[in-house]
């Protein structure tokens, strides 16, 4: 299930993004580009949320990779040597 309040647990839905871009006008007449991210579209892939949940295994893999990069940089230097 998609939880918009948790950072890093969802990815943007590419199908929704493409549909929103095709539906939105590119200019509002004043030379400003309109924001098309808030246009509601029906999507079979994400249910219209605009976000796809990331599987728990992928969240854990990304978290461990980031923790290793931030807290154990010497481990990466040793593995590259």
N, CA, C and O atoms as a GROMACS GRO file, in nm:
protein
  324
    1UNK      N    1   0.084  -0.118   0.000
    1UNK     CA    2   0.000   0.000   0.000
    1UNK      C    3   0.089   0.124   0.000
    1UNK      O    4   0.193   0.128   0.065
    2UNK      N    5   0.047   0.224  -0.072
    2UNK     CA    6   0.124   0.347  -0.084
    2UNK      C    7   0.100   0.434   0.038
    2UNK      O    8  -0.014   0.462   0.074
    3UNK      N    9   0.208   0.477   0.102
    3UNK     CA   10   0.199   0.568   0.215
    3UNK      C   11   0.276   0.695   0.178
    3UNK      O   12   0.399   0.694   0.172
    4UNK      N   13   0.203   0.803   0.153
    4UNK     CA   14   0.265   0.928   0.108
    4UNK      C   15   0.347   0.996   0.217
    4UNK      O   16   0.426   1.085   0.188
    5UNK      N   17   0.328   0.954   0.343
    5UNK     CA   18   0.398   1.021   0.453
    5UNK      C   19   0.537   0.964   0.477
    5UNK      O   20   0.617   1.028   0.546
    6UNK      N   21   0.569   0.849   0.423
    6UNK     CA   22   0.699   0.787   0.444
    6UNK      C   23   0.791   0.819   0.327
    6UNK      O   24   0.758   0.794   0.211
    7UNK      N   25   0.905   0.873   0.359
    7UNK     CA   26   1.002   0.911   0.256
    7UNK      C   27   1.080   0.788   0.210
    7UNK      O   28   1.131   0.712   0.292
    8UNK      N   29   1.088   0.769   0.081
    8UNK     CA   30   1.170   0.662   0.027
    8UNK      C   31   1.101   0.529   0.012
    8UNK      O   32   1.166   0.432  -0.027
    9UNK      N   33   0.971   0.518   0.040
    9UNK     CA   34   0.901   0.391   0.026
    9UNK      C   35   0.821   0.381  -0.102
    9UNK      O   36   0.756   0.279  -0.126
   10UNK      N   37   0.825   0.484  -0.185
   10UNK     CA   38   0.749   0.485  -0.310
   10UNK      C   39   0.834   0.546  -0.421
   10UNK      O   40   0.926   0.623  -0.397
   11UNK      N   41   0.798   0.508  -0.543
   11UNK     CA   42   0.859   0.568  -0.661
   11UNK      C   43   0.749   0.630  -0.745
   11UNK      O   44   0.634   0.585  -0.740
   12UNK      N   45   0.780   0.734  -0.821
   12UNK     CA   46   0.678   0.792  -0.908
   12UNK      C   47   0.634   0.692  -1.015
   12UNK      O   48   0.714   0.612  -1.064
   13UNK      N   49   0.508   0.696  -1.049
   13UNK     CA   50   0.453   0.608  -1.152
   13UNK      C   51   0.481   0.670  -1.288
   13UNK      O   52   0.435   0.780  -1.318
   14UNK      N   53   0.556   0.599  -1.371
   14UNK     CA   54   0.592   0.650  -1.503
   14UNK      C   55   0.470   0.661  -1.594
   14UNK      O   56   0.461   0.753  -1.675
   15UNK      N   57   0.377   0.567  -1.582
   15UNK     CA   58   0.258   0.570  -1.667
   15UNK      C   59   0.174   0.694  -1.638
   15UNK      O   60   0.127   0.760  -1.731
   16UNK      N   61   0.156   0.727  -1.510
   16UNK     CA   62   0.079   0.847  -1.474
   16UNK      C   63   0.150   0.974  -1.521
   16UNK      O   64   0.086   1.067  -1.570
   17UNK      N   65   0.281   0.977  -1.506
   17UNK     CA   66   0.356   1.096  -1.547
   17UNK      C   67   0.340   1.122  -1.697
   17UNK      O   68   0.323   1.236  -1.738
   18UNK      N   69   0.346   1.016  -1.777
   18UNK     CA   70   0.329   1.034  -1.921
   18UNK      C   71   0.188   1.080  -1.956
   18UNK      O   72   0.170   1.165  -2.043
   19UNK      N   73   0.088   1.025  -1.888
   19UNK     CA   74  -0.050   1.067  -1.916
   19UNK      C   75  -0.074   1.210  -1.873
   19UNK      O   76  -0.142   1.285  -1.943
   20UNK      N   77  -0.019   1.250  -1.758
   20UNK     CA   78  -0.037   1.388  -1.711
   20UNK      C   79   0.029   1.487  -1.807
   20UNK      O   80  -0.027   1.593  -1.835
   21UNK      N   81   0.147   1.453  -1.856
   21UNK     CA   82   0.215   1.541  -1.950
   21UNK      C   83   0.135   1.560  -2.078
   21UNK      O   84   0.132   1.669  -2.135
   22UNK      N   85   0.070   1.454  -2.123
   22UNK     CA   86  -0.007   1.466  -2.247
   22UNK      C   87  -0.138   1.541  -2.226
   22UNK      O   88  -0.190   1.600  -2.321
   23UNK      N   89  -0.193   1.539  -2.104
   23UNK     CA   90  -0.320   1.606  -2.077
   23UNK      C   91  -0.303   1.753  -2.042
   23UNK      O   92  -0.394   1.833  -2.066
   24UNK      N   93  -0.190   1.790  -1.986
   24UNK     CA   94  -0.172   1.926  -1.935
   24UNK      C   95  -0.132   2.021  -2.047
   24UNK      O   96  -0.053   1.984  -2.135
   25UNK      N   97  -0.185   2.142  -2.045
   25UNK     CA   98  -0.136   2.243  -2.140
   25UNK      C   99   0.006   2.284  -2.099
   25UNK      O  100   0.038   2.288  -1.980
   26UNK      N  101   0.088   2.314  -2.196
   26UNK     CA  102   0.227   2.348  -2.167
   26UNK      C  103   0.245   2.492  -2.121
   26UNK      O  104   0.344   2.522  -2.055
   27UNK      N  105   0.152   2.579  -2.153
   27UNK     CA  106   0.164   2.718  -2.113
   27UNK      C  107   0.026   2.769  -2.074
   27UNK      O  108  -0.074   2.728  -2.132
   28UNK      N  109   0.022   2.859  -1.976
   28UNK     CA  110  -0.106   2.913  -1.932
   28UNK      C  111  -0.140   3.045  -2.000
   28UNK      O  112  -0.234   3.113  -1.959
   29UNK      N  113  -0.068   3.083  -2.103
   29UNK     CA  114  -0.095   3.206  -2.175
   29UNK      C  115  -0.012   3.323  -2.128
   29UNK      O  116  -0.006   3.426  -2.196
   30UNK      N  117   0.052   3.310  -2.014
   30UNK     CA  118   0.136   3.417  -1.960
   30UNK      C  119   0.284   3.380  -1.967
   30UNK      O  120   0.368   3.445  -1.905
   31UNK      N  121   0.314   3.276  -2.042
   31UNK     CA  122   0.452   3.233  -2.055
   31UNK      C  123   0.500   3.146  -1.941
   31UNK      O  124   0.619   3.115  -1.934
   32UNK      N  125   0.410   3.105  -1.852
   32UNK     CA  126   0.448   3.021  -1.740
   32UNK      C  127   0.406   2.877  -1.768
   32UNK      O  128   0.296   2.852  -1.818
   33UNK      N  129   0.493   2.786  -1.737
   33UNK     CA  130   0.461   2.644  -1.753
   33UNK      C  131   0.370   2.603  -1.638
   33UNK      O  132   0.398   2.633  -1.522
   34UNK      N  133   0.262   2.535  -1.670
   34UNK     CA  134   0.169   2.491  -1.566
   34UNK      C  135   0.221   2.365  -1.499
   34UNK      O  136   0.294   2.287  -1.560
   35UNK      N  137   0.183   2.346  -1.376
   35UNK     CA  138   0.223   2.228  -1.300
   35UNK      C  139   0.124   2.117  -1.330
   35UNK      O  140   0.006   2.128  -1.295
   36UNK      N  141   0.170   2.011  -1.395
   36UNK     CA  142   0.081   1.903  -1.436
   36UNK      C  143   0.084   1.785  -1.340
   36UNK      O  144   0.019   1.684  -1.367
   37UNK      N  145   0.157   1.795  -1.228
   37UNK     CA  146   0.166   1.682  -1.136
   37UNK      C  147   0.038   1.660  -1.057
   37UNK      O  148   0.019   1.552  -1.001
   38UNK      N  149  -0.050   1.759  -1.051
   38UNK     CA  150  -0.170   1.748  -0.969
   38UNK      C  151  -0.295   1.714  -1.049
   38UNK      O  152  -0.405   1.717  -0.994
   39UNK      N  153  -0.281   1.683  -1.176
   39UNK     CA  154  -0.395   1.642  -1.258
   39UNK      C  155  -0.425   1.496  -1.226
   39UNK      O  156  -0.335   1.412  -1.231
   40UNK      N  157  -0.550   1.466  -1.194
   40UNK     CA  158  -0.588   1.328  -1.163
   40UNK      C  159  -0.604   1.249  -1.292
   40UNK      O  160  -0.672   1.294  -1.384
   41UNK      N  161  -0.542   1.135  -1.298
   41UNK     CA  162  -0.559   1.043  -1.410
   41UNK      C  163  -0.590   0.905  -1.353
   41UNK      O  164  -0.541   0.868  -1.247
   42UNK      N  165  -0.671   0.830  -1.426
   42UNK     CA  166  -0.696   0.692  -1.386
   42UNK      C  167  -0.582   0.606  -1.439
   42UNK      O  168  -0.545   0.615  -1.556
   43UNK      N  169  -0.528   0.524  -1.352
   43UNK     CA  170  -0.413   0.443  -1.389
   43UNK      C  171  -0.434   0.301  -1.336
   43UNK      O  172  -0.466   0.282  -1.219
   44UNK      N  173  -0.416   0.203  -1.422
   44UNK     CA  174  -0.428   0.063  -1.380
   44UNK      C  175  -0.303   0.016  -1.307
   44UNK      O  176  -0.307  -0.084  -1.235
   45UNK      N  177  -0.194   0.086  -1.326
   45UNK     CA  178  -0.067   0.043  -1.266
   45UNK      C  179  -0.056   0.082  -1.119
   45UNK      O  180  -0.013   0.001  -1.036
   46UNK      N  181  -0.095   0.206  -1.085
   46UNK     CA  182  -0.080   0.253  -0.946
   46UNK      C  183  -0.213   0.289  -0.882
   46UNK      O  184  -0.216   0.328  -0.765
   47UNK      N  185  -0.323   0.278  -0.954
   47UNK     CA  186  -0.453   0.312  -0.898
   47UNK      C  187  -0.481   0.461  -0.895
   47UNK      O  188  -0.573   0.504  -0.826
   48UNK      N  189  -0.404   0.540  -0.968
   48UNK     CA  190  -0.426   0.684  -0.973
   48UNK      C  191  -0.355   0.762  -0.864
   48UNK      O  192  -0.372   0.884  -0.856
   49UNK      N  193  -0.276   0.696  -0.779
   49UNK     CA  194  -0.203   0.766  -0.673
   49UNK      C  195  -0.085   0.845  -0.728
   49UNK      O  196  -0.048   0.949  -0.672
   50UNK      N  197  -0.028   0.797  -0.836
   50UNK     CA  198   0.091   0.860  -0.892
   50UNK      C  199   0.219   0.805  -0.831
   50UNK      O  200   0.329   0.847  -0.868
   51UNK      N  201   0.204   0.712  -0.737
   51UNK     CA  202   0.320   0.650  -0.672
   51UNK      C  203   0.306   0.499  -0.675
   51UNK      O  204   0.196   0.445  -0.660
   52UNK      N  205   0.419   0.430  -0.694
   52UNK     CA  206   0.422   0.285  -0.689
   52UNK      C  207   0.498   0.245  -0.562
   52UNK      O  208   0.605   0.299  -0.537
   53UNK      N  209   0.445   0.152  -0.483
   53UNK     CA  210   0.519   0.109  -0.364
   53UNK      C  211   0.642   0.028  -0.404
   53UNK      O  212   0.641  -0.048  -0.500
   54UNK      N  213   0.747   0.047  -0.327
   54UNK     CA  214   0.870  -0.029  -0.348
   54UNK      C  215   0.860  -0.154  -0.261
   54UNK      O  216   0.819  -0.145  -0.145
   55UNK      N  217   0.898  -0.270  -0.312
   55UNK     CA  218   0.894  -0.392  -0.231
   55UNK      C  219   0.984  -0.380  -0.109
   55UNK      O  220   1.088  -0.315  -0.115
   56UNK      N  221   0.946  -0.443   0.003
   56UNK     CA  222   1.027  -0.433   0.126
   56UNK      C  223   1.172  -0.475   0.107
   56UNK      O  224   1.262  -0.414   0.166
   57UNK      N  225   1.197  -0.578   0.028
   57UNK     CA  226   1.336  -0.622   0.007
   57UNK      C  227   1.419  -0.512  -0.060
   57UNK      O  228   1.536  -0.495  -0.029
   58UNK      N  229   1.358  -0.438  -0.152
   58UNK     CA  230   1.430  -0.329  -0.220
   58UNK      C  231   1.455  -0.213  -0.124
   58UNK      O  232   1.561  -0.151  -0.130
   59UNK      N  233   1.359  -0.184  -0.036
   59UNK     CA  234   1.377  -0.078   0.064
   59UNK      C  235   1.494  -0.113   0.156
   59UNK      O  236   1.577  -0.028   0.186
   60UNK      N  237   1.500  -0.238   0.199
   60UNK     CA  238   1.609  -0.283   0.288
   60UNK      C  239   1.743  -0.275   0.215
   60UNK      O  240   1.842  -0.230   0.273
   61UNK      N  241   1.746  -0.317   0.088
   61UNK     CA  242   1.871  -0.312   0.012
   61UNK      C  243   1.921  -0.169  -0.003
   61UNK      O  244   2.040  -0.142   0.015
   62UNK      N  245   1.830  -0.076  -0.036
   62UNK     CA  246   1.869   0.065  -0.051
   62UNK      C  247   1.914   0.125   0.082
   62UNK      O  248   2.010   0.202   0.085
   63UNK      N  249   1.846   0.090   0.190
   63UNK     CA  250   1.882   0.143   0.321
   63UNK      C  251   2.020   0.094   0.363
   63UNK      O  252   2.101   0.172   0.414
   64UNK      N  253   2.048  -0.034   0.342
   64UNK     CA  254   2.179  -0.089   0.378
   64UNK      C  255   2.290  -0.028   0.292
   64UNK      O  256   2.398   0.002   0.342
   65UNK      N  257   2.262  -0.009   0.165
   65UNK     CA  258   2.360   0.054   0.076
   65UNK      C  259   2.392   0.196   0.121
   65UNK      O  260   2.509   0.236   0.123
   66UNK      N  261   2.290   0.272   0.156
   66UNK     CA  262   2.310   0.410   0.201
   66UNK      C  263   2.382   0.414   0.336
   66UNK      O  264   2.468   0.499   0.357
   67UNK      N  265   2.346   0.323   0.428
   67UNK     CA  266   2.413   0.318   0.558
   67UNK      C  267   2.560   0.283   0.542
   67UNK      O  268   2.646   0.341   0.608
   68UNK      N  269   2.589   0.189   0.453
   68UNK     CA  270   2.729   0.152   0.430
   68UNK      C  271   2.807   0.270   0.372
   68UNK      O  272   2.922   0.293   0.410
   69UNK      N  273   2.744   0.345   0.282
   69UNK     CA  274   2.811   0.460   0.221
   69UNK      C  275   2.837   0.570   0.324
   69UNK      O  276   2.944   0.632   0.323
   70UNK      N  277   2.740   0.594   0.415
   70UNK     CA  278   2.753   0.703   0.511
   70UNK      C  279   2.836   0.667   0.634
   70UNK      O  280   2.917   0.748   0.680
   71UNK      N  281   2.818   0.547   0.686
   71UNK     CA  282   2.877   0.514   0.815
   71UNK      C  283   3.000   0.426   0.806
   71UNK      O  284   3.080   0.423   0.900
   72UNK      N  285   3.020   0.355   0.696
   72UNK     CA  286   3.134   0.267   0.684
   72UNK      C  287   3.207   0.289   0.552
   72UNK      O  288   3.218   0.196   0.472
   73UNK      N  289   3.256   0.410   0.527
   73UNK     CA  290   3.326   0.433   0.399
   73UNK      C  291   3.455   0.353   0.387
   73UNK      O  292   3.499   0.323   0.276
   74UNK      N  293   3.516   0.316   0.500
   74UNK     CA  294   3.639   0.238   0.494
   74UNK      C  295   3.612   0.100   0.435
   74UNK      O  296   3.699   0.042   0.371
   75UNK      N  297   3.493   0.047   0.455
   75UNK     CA  298   3.458  -0.083   0.399
   75UNK      C  299   3.461  -0.079   0.247
   75UNK      O  300   3.510  -0.172   0.183
   76UNK      N  301   3.411   0.027   0.189
   76UNK     CA  302   3.414   0.040   0.043
   76UNK      C  303   3.557   0.055  -0.007
   76UNK      O  304   3.592  -0.001  -0.111
   77UNK      N  305   3.640   0.130   0.064
   77UNK     CA  306   3.780   0.147   0.022
   77UNK      C  307   3.854   0.013   0.027
   77UNK      O  308   3.934  -0.016  -0.061
   78UNK      N  309   3.827  -0.068   0.131
   78UNK     CA  310   3.893  -0.198   0.141
   78UNK      C  311   3.846  -0.292   0.030
   78UNK      O  312   3.926  -0.368  -0.025
   79UNK      N  313   3.717  -0.287  -0.002
   79UNK     CA  314   3.666  -0.379  -0.105
   79UNK      C  315   3.714  -0.340  -0.244
   79UNK      O  316   3.721  -0.425  -0.332
   80UNK      N  317   3.746  -0.212  -0.266
   80UNK     CA  318   3.795  -0.168  -0.397
   80UNK      C  319   3.945  -0.191  -0.412
   80UNK      O  320   3.995  -0.195  -0.525
   81UNK      N  321   4.016  -0.207  -0.303
   81UNK     CA  322   4.162  -0.223  -0.309
   81UNK      C  323   4.202  -0.363  -0.348
   81UNK      O  324   4.322  -0.393  -0.357
   0.00000   0.00000   0.00000
